[in-house]
């Protein structure tokens, strides 16, 4: 029994196709894979969430980590801004609710 190595991109493509089609067995047959293999990939993807493993090469690994950190930092700034806007909206609505005659 030989063990094949599939790229992460290929695995993600197969998982996405299974979600779209809704039939793991059919996708497995189409790609000459075992449904059990696809279920394993799906389980592993759900377990790790949206996090892709870092490359083995040290330079690529560092570069990828820096890219991810920058992306997360930008997303964090956007979320903080959105949270601030929502808190302001809530404060305004509370003030309106608490006034006796809001006209």
Protein Blocks (a to p, Z undefined) as FASTA:
>chain_A
ZZddddfklmmmmmmmmmmnopaklmmmmnopafklmmmmmmmmmmnomadcddfblklm
mmmmmmmmmmmmmmmmmmmmmmmmmmmmmmmmmmmmmpmblZZ
